[in-house]
Amino acid sequence: MGKIHPNVDKYVVSRARALESILLEKGILAPDSVDRIVKQYESDTGPMYGARAVARAWVNPTYKQKLLTNSTAALAELGLKYEMLVVVENTAQVHNLVVCTLCSCYPWPVLGLPPTWYKSPPYRSRAVSEPRAVLKEFGLEISESCEVRVWDSSAEMRYMVLPIRPPGAEALPEDRLVKLITRDALIGVATVHAAQ
């Protein structure tokens, strides 16, 4: 199966660029349309909704409870209508990891563009069979005393991790916390650090 590498697969990038060139050449695609869509999912919508929801949950216990029990209502408070998300909380006893073993189901509106490795067959199979080894390849070592739970996304249900608020970030306001939260932490392959 090989190791999971979070680096972008050069073959996939080459294919995407070739397809984009053909679509541009035939006039099917506007020159800036791909850039606009990528920008939207990279910085404007996707990951910002997930990060904003987590930051608000860290500073507001009522919102946290709503996010964990009714993510649709919690996300609606942030201006996003999304009805197929379950939020799972990391604790000192449980670490959560999200995968889609069937294909690559992923909550785009909440997390933005999926990383290439998320869609790769090695990640999809090994996240379930050897999650600790996969996490270690991402630089995340989980204590043996901590249970690792793997959540398998599907066409009907997607998952997002509510990471542990990092030590040293207790006094930070919500808007500063948002900047600490990465997409990888919302998938469960990373933790959040106070100094980023």
Secondary structure by P-SEA (a helix, b strand, c coil): cccccccccaaaaaaaaaaaaaaaaacccccaaaaaaaaaaacccaaaaaaaaaaaaaacaaaaaaaaccaaaaaaaacccccbbbbbbbcccbbbbbbbccccccccccccccccccccccccccccccaaaaaaaacccccccbbbbbbbbcccbbbbbbcccccccccccaaaaaaacccccccccbbbbccc
